[in-house]
């Protein structure tokens, strides 16, 4: 049964769109398909599960607490949108523009964010387990204590991102750009970081046990008291890296460049240093 539904502007509180519809989902889908501008729309707590919102104009909209599970949001405009505590599990956000958006504590489990633009977005405490973030731009984003376990991030840009305390267990991070990112106390155990760029990154106290860092680039990175036990660092580039107090037990550093590295207090029990360049390294 159709009812009169009004969607208000979050600033003026005046009606932005209104109409007769069976549900808010139906009204919003109709508005989006007609090209309506939903900038600043108040859609907090809205039930938009499985809605088709492709190319929706939702910049600065309030979608906090909304149910967007399974929703189609390809190429949607969500710049500076507020999407805190929302359910976006299994949603399709590929190529969406979400610069500066807030997704604090949101559920993005198994979401598709391939090639999404998330520069400066706040995803603190968000659950991104098994999400697809390949080629996404997360530069300067906040991912404090976020869960990215088993997530796909190959060729993603996380330069300057804040990932302190984040979980990236078994994540696919090959060729990912983590330059100048803060991964302090993050859990990256068993992750694939082969060929990743970690230049100038902070990894102090991080768990990197059993990770694949083969041929990764880490010049100027901070790895104080990091756990690299049983890690694969074959051919890794580590000149001038601070590995003081690190656990490198059983790690493979074959052919790695450790020129001028600080290895004082590091655990090198069973470490394979065959062919490694240790010129100027301090032990």
One Martini backbone bead per residue (centre of mass of N, CA, C, O) as a GRO file, in nm:
protein
  283
    1UNK     BB    1   0.094   0.038   0.025
    2UNK     BB    2   0.076   0.359  -0.034
    3UNK     BB    3   0.279   0.637   0.079
    4UNK     BB    4   0.380   0.927   0.219
    5UNK     BB    5   0.711   1.050   0.137
    6UNK     BB    6   0.984   1.219   0.311
    7UNK     BB    7   1.285   1.396   0.222
    8UNK     BB    8   1.529   1.560   0.396
    9UNK     BB    9   1.722   1.825   0.468
   10UNK     BB   10   1.987   1.840   0.700
   11UNK     BB   11   1.985   2.161   0.713
   12UNK     BB   12   1.678   2.277   0.651
   13UNK     BB   13   1.438   2.048   0.673
   14UNK     BB   14   1.345   2.034   0.397
   15UNK     BB   15   1.207   1.907   0.134
   16UNK     BB   16   1.356   1.721  -0.127
   17UNK     BB   17   1.161   1.472  -0.140
   18UNK     BB   18   0.843   1.336  -0.273
   19UNK     BB   19   0.599   1.059  -0.233
   20UNK     BB   20   0.447   0.780  -0.361
   21UNK     BB   21   0.509   0.471  -0.171
   22UNK     BB   22   0.585   0.157  -0.037
   23UNK     BB   23   0.886   0.271  -0.001
   24UNK     BB   24   1.191   0.412   0.040
   25UNK     BB   25   1.326   0.246  -0.176
   26UNK     BB   26   1.139   0.318  -0.410
   27UNK     BB   27   1.179   0.625  -0.401
   28UNK     BB   28   1.491   0.631  -0.438
   29UNK     BB   29   1.512   0.469  -0.698
   30UNK     BB   30   1.343   0.667  -0.867
   31UNK     BB   31   1.522   0.917  -0.821
   32UNK     BB   32   1.786   0.800  -0.935
   33UNK     BB   33   1.680   0.717  -1.223
   34UNK     BB   34   1.608   1.041  -1.275
   35UNK     BB   35   1.863   1.216  -1.145
   36UNK     BB   36   1.850   1.300  -0.866
   37UNK     BB   37   1.941   1.526  -0.609
   38UNK     BB   38   2.076   1.392  -0.281
   39UNK     BB   39   2.199   1.614  -0.145
   40UNK     BB   40   2.159   1.615   0.199
   41UNK     BB   41   2.018   1.363   0.268
   42UNK     BB   42   1.788   1.199   0.491
   43UNK     BB   43   1.891   0.839   0.551
   44UNK     BB   44   1.864   0.757   0.826
   45UNK     BB   45   1.784   0.424   0.890
   46UNK     BB   46   1.744   0.318   0.617
   47UNK     BB   47   1.582   0.086   0.393
   48UNK     BB   48   1.829  -0.026   0.128
   49UNK     BB   49   1.816  -0.309   0.060
   50UNK     BB   50   1.905  -0.389  -0.264
   51UNK     BB   51   1.940  -0.129  -0.392
   52UNK     BB   52   1.935   0.085  -0.683
   53UNK     BB   53   2.224   0.330  -0.671
   54UNK     BB   54   2.339   0.397  -0.931
   55UNK     BB   55   2.479   0.709  -0.957
   56UNK     BB   56   2.428   0.846  -0.706
   57UNK     BB   57   2.345   1.165  -0.541
   58UNK     BB   58   2.512   1.163  -0.202
   59UNK     BB   59   2.638   1.407  -0.112
   60UNK     BB   60   2.631   1.474   0.227
   61UNK     BB   61   2.479   1.247   0.327
   62UNK     BB   62   2.263   1.066   0.560
   63UNK     BB   63   2.352   0.703   0.635
   64UNK     BB   64   2.322   0.643   0.919
   65UNK     BB   65   2.223   0.317   0.995
   66UNK     BB   66   2.190   0.195   0.730
   67UNK     BB   67   2.048  -0.039   0.494
   68UNK     BB   68   2.296  -0.159   0.234
   69UNK     BB   69   2.263  -0.441   0.176
   70UNK     BB   70   2.330  -0.533  -0.151
   71UNK     BB   71   2.382  -0.273  -0.282
   72UNK     BB   72   2.383  -0.053  -0.566
   73UNK     BB   73   2.690   0.179  -0.595
   74UNK     BB   74   2.789   0.239  -0.862
   75UNK     BB   75   2.924   0.546  -0.914
   76UNK     BB   76   2.877   0.688  -0.661
   77UNK     BB   77   2.802   0.991  -0.474
   78UNK     BB   78   2.986   1.017  -0.138
   79UNK     BB   79   3.093   1.280  -0.061
   80UNK     BB   80   3.095   1.342   0.275
   81UNK     BB   81   2.947   1.116   0.382
   82UNK     BB   82   2.730   0.968   0.629
   83UNK     BB   83   2.809   0.604   0.729
   84UNK     BB   84   2.766   0.528   1.006
   85UNK     BB   85   2.669   0.217   1.117
   86UNK     BB   86   2.645   0.066   0.855
   87UNK     BB   87   2.506  -0.167   0.610
   88UNK     BB   88   2.745  -0.296   0.344
   89UNK     BB   89   2.709  -0.577   0.289
   90UNK     BB   90   2.759  -0.688  -0.031
   91UNK     BB   91   2.818  -0.438  -0.171
   92UNK     BB   92   2.838  -0.207  -0.460
   93UNK     BB   93   3.134   0.031  -0.481
   94UNK     BB   94   3.235   0.059  -0.753
   95UNK     BB   95   3.373   0.365  -0.834
   96UNK     BB   96   3.324   0.523  -0.595
   97UNK     BB   97   3.271   0.846  -0.441
   98UNK     BB   98   3.440   0.888  -0.096
   99UNK     BB   99   3.549   1.153  -0.014
  100UNK     BB  100   3.553   1.206   0.328
  101UNK     BB  101   3.406   0.981   0.438
  102UNK     BB  102   3.190   0.820   0.681
  103UNK     BB  103   3.262   0.466   0.825
  104UNK     BB  104   3.212   0.418   1.117
  105UNK     BB  105   3.158   0.088   1.204
  106UNK     BB  106   3.109  -0.040   0.944
  107UNK     BB  107   2.963  -0.286   0.724
  108UNK     BB  108   3.199  -0.444   0.466
  109UNK     BB  109   3.143  -0.729   0.415
  110UNK     BB  110   3.209  -0.828   0.096
  111UNK     BB  111   3.269  -0.576  -0.044
  112UNK     BB  112   3.272  -0.367  -0.342
  113UNK     BB  113   3.576  -0.139  -0.389
  114UNK     BB  114   3.665  -0.117  -0.668
  115UNK     BB  115   3.811   0.182  -0.747
  116UNK     BB  116   3.766   0.347  -0.508
  117UNK     BB  117   3.723   0.677  -0.363
  118UNK     BB  118   3.892   0.729  -0.021
  119UNK     BB  119   4.006   0.993   0.037
  120UNK     BB  120   4.002   1.071   0.376
  121UNK     BB  121   3.860   0.848   0.501
  122UNK     BB  122   3.650   0.713   0.773
  123UNK     BB  123   3.724   0.360   0.903
  124UNK     BB  124   3.690   0.329   1.193
  125UNK     BB  125   3.608   0.006   1.293
  126UNK     BB  126   3.573  -0.134   1.040
  127UNK     BB  127   3.428  -0.406   0.841
  128UNK     BB  128   3.648  -0.567   0.575
  129UNK     BB  129   3.602  -0.853   0.539
  130UNK     BB  130   3.660  -0.973   0.222
  131UNK     BB  131   3.712  -0.727   0.070
  132UNK     BB  132   3.719  -0.530  -0.236
  133UNK     BB  133   4.023  -0.304  -0.288
  134UNK     BB  134   4.118  -0.300  -0.562
  135UNK     BB  135   4.256   0.000  -0.671
  136UNK     BB  136   4.212   0.170  -0.437
  137UNK     BB  137   4.171   0.498  -0.276
  138UNK     BB  138   4.331   0.536   0.067
  139UNK     BB  139   4.454   0.797   0.101
  140UNK     BB  140   4.460   0.931   0.415
  141UNK     BB  141   4.319   0.729   0.573
  142UNK     BB  142   4.106   0.584   0.832
  143UNK     BB  143   4.195   0.248   1.000
  144UNK     BB  144   4.140   0.226   1.289
  145UNK     BB  145   4.078  -0.092   1.395
  146UNK     BB  146   4.039  -0.236   1.143
  147UNK     BB  147   3.894  -0.498   0.935
  148UNK     BB  148   4.114  -0.675   0.675
  149UNK     BB  149   4.064  -0.961   0.664
  150UNK     BB  150   4.097  -1.110   0.354
  151UNK     BB  151   4.154  -0.880   0.188
  152UNK     BB  152   4.156  -0.697  -0.126
  153UNK     BB  153   4.469  -0.485  -0.221
  154UNK     BB  154   4.574  -0.476  -0.497
  155UNK     BB  155   4.702  -0.170  -0.599
  156UNK     BB  156   4.660  -0.002  -0.365
  157UNK     BB  157   4.613   0.324  -0.195
  158UNK     BB  158   4.788   0.386   0.139
  159UNK     BB  159   4.908   0.653   0.155
  160UNK     BB  160   4.913   0.793   0.471
  161UNK     BB  161   4.777   0.592   0.636
  162UNK     BB  162   4.573   0.488   0.928
  163UNK     BB  163   4.652   0.148   1.085
  164UNK     BB  164   4.630   0.135   1.377
  165UNK     BB  165   4.539  -0.183   1.491
  166UNK     BB  166   4.497  -0.339   1.249
  167UNK     BB  167   4.347  -0.604   1.049
  168UNK     BB  168   4.553  -0.821   0.801
  169UNK     BB  169   4.480  -1.112   0.786
  170UNK     BB  170   4.541  -1.266   0.490
  171UNK     BB  171   4.603  -1.040   0.307
  172UNK     BB  172   4.596  -0.886  -0.017
  173UNK     BB  173   4.914  -0.679  -0.082
  174UNK     BB  174   5.013  -0.666  -0.360
  175UNK     BB  175   5.147  -0.372  -0.470
  176UNK     BB  176   5.103  -0.194  -0.233
  177UNK     BB  177   5.059   0.141  -0.102
  178UNK     BB  178   5.242   0.227   0.220
  179UNK     BB  179   5.352   0.496   0.214
  180UNK     BB  180   5.368   0.656   0.521
  181UNK     BB  181   5.232   0.457   0.689
  182UNK     BB  182   5.040   0.352   0.983
  183UNK     BB  183   5.116   0.012   1.138
  184UNK     BB  184   5.096   0.014   1.428
  185UNK     BB  185   5.003  -0.282   1.581
  186UNK     BB  186   4.952  -0.451   1.349
  187UNK     BB  187   4.789  -0.737   1.182
  188UNK     BB  188   4.984  -0.927   0.918
  189UNK     BB  189   4.949  -1.214   0.930
  190UNK     BB  190   4.996  -1.393   0.633
  191UNK     BB  191   5.048  -1.180   0.437
  192UNK     BB  192   5.057  -1.031   0.105
  193UNK     BB  193   5.361  -0.815   0.033
  194UNK     BB  194   5.448  -0.845  -0.245
  195UNK     BB  195   5.587  -0.559  -0.381
  196UNK     BB  196   5.555  -0.356  -0.171
  197UNK     BB  197   5.511  -0.016  -0.048
  198UNK     BB  198   5.707   0.087   0.264
  199UNK     BB  199   5.805   0.365   0.253
  200UNK     BB  200   5.817   0.517   0.564
  201UNK     BB  201   5.690   0.319   0.740
  202UNK     BB  202   5.496   0.222   1.031
  203UNK     BB  203   5.570  -0.101   1.231
  204UNK     BB  204   5.557  -0.084   1.525
  205UNK     BB  205   5.462  -0.381   1.680
  206UNK     BB  206   5.406  -0.565   1.456
  207UNK     BB  207   5.246  -0.843   1.288
  208UNK     BB  208   5.472  -1.044   1.055
  209UNK     BB  209   5.405  -1.329   1.058
  210UNK     BB  210   5.436  -1.510   0.768
  211UNK     BB  211   5.507  -1.311   0.562
  212UNK     BB  212   5.513  -1.164   0.228
  213UNK     BB  213   5.820  -0.961   0.139
  214UNK     BB  214   5.894  -1.004  -0.141
  215UNK     BB  215   6.033  -0.737  -0.298
  216UNK     BB  216   6.006  -0.523  -0.103
  217UNK     BB  217   5.970  -0.170  -0.010
  218UNK     BB  218   6.164  -0.028   0.298
  219UNK     BB  219   6.272   0.252   0.306
  220UNK     BB  220   6.267   0.404   0.622
  221UNK     BB  221   6.148   0.203   0.798
  222UNK     BB  222   5.965   0.106   1.094
  223UNK     BB  223   6.067  -0.208   1.300
  224UNK     BB  224   6.015  -0.198   1.598
  225UNK     BB  225   5.943  -0.487   1.756
  226UNK     BB  226   5.891  -0.680   1.532
  227UNK     BB  227   5.717  -0.962   1.385
  228UNK     BB  228   5.925  -1.186   1.157
  229UNK     BB  229   5.853  -1.467   1.185
  230UNK     BB  230   5.880  -1.664   0.906
  231UNK     BB  231   5.952  -1.464   0.697
  232UNK     BB  232   5.946  -1.332   0.357
  233UNK     BB  233   6.254  -1.139   0.237
  234UNK     BB  234   6.316  -1.182  -0.047
  235UNK     BB  235   6.470  -0.912  -0.194
  236UNK     BB  236   6.450  -0.698   0.001
  237UNK     BB  237   6.422  -0.341   0.075
  238UNK     BB  238   6.634  -0.227   0.379
  239UNK     BB  239   6.759   0.052   0.397
  240UNK     BB  240   6.795   0.189   0.714
  241UNK     BB  241   6.645   0.000   0.892
  242UNK     BB  242   6.455  -0.041   1.193
  243UNK     BB  243   6.524  -0.364   1.381
  244UNK     BB  244   6.508  -0.321   1.670
  245UNK     BB  245   6.395  -0.598   1.850
  246UNK     BB  246   6.340  -0.797   1.642
  247UNK     BB  247   6.169  -1.087   1.504
  248UNK     BB  248   6.374  -1.321   1.289
  249UNK     BB  249   6.289  -1.600   1.328
  250UNK     BB  250   6.315  -1.793   1.040
  251UNK     BB  251   6.385  -1.594   0.836
  252UNK     BB  252   6.394  -1.480   0.486
  253UNK     BB  253   6.697  -1.287   0.356
  254UNK     BB  254   6.753  -1.346   0.072
  255UNK     BB  255   6.902  -1.084  -0.095
  256UNK     BB  256   6.888  -0.863   0.099
  257UNK     BB  257   6.878  -0.510   0.184
  258UNK     BB  258   7.082  -0.403   0.488
  259UNK     BB  259   7.187  -0.131   0.463
  260UNK     BB  260   7.229   0.033   0.762
  261UNK     BB  261   7.096  -0.142   0.955
  262UNK     BB  262   6.910  -0.204   1.260
  263UNK     BB  263   6.996  -0.510   1.468
  264UNK     BB  264   6.966  -0.445   1.755
  265UNK     BB  265   6.829  -0.707   1.942
  266UNK     BB  266   6.780  -0.912   1.740
  267UNK     BB  267   6.625  -1.208   1.628
  268UNK     BB  268   6.844  -1.461   1.448
  269UNK     BB  269   6.718  -1.733   1.471
  270UNK     BB  270   6.739  -1.903   1.174
  271UNK     BB  271   6.835  -1.694   0.983
  272UNK     BB  272   6.838  -1.608   0.635
  273UNK     BB  273   7.148  -1.442   0.488
  274UNK     BB  274   7.184  -1.518   0.204
  275UNK     BB  275   7.314  -1.258   0.011
  276UNK     BB  276   7.311  -1.036   0.203
  277UNK     BB  277   7.324  -0.687   0.269
  278UNK     BB  278   7.545  -0.570   0.556
  279UNK     BB  279   7.641  -0.295   0.507
  280UNK     BB  280   7.654  -0.111   0.804
  281UNK     BB  281   7.535  -0.295   0.997
  282UNK     BB  282   7.379  -0.324   1.315
  283UNK     BB  283   7.453  -0.579   1.601
   0.00000   0.00000   0.00000
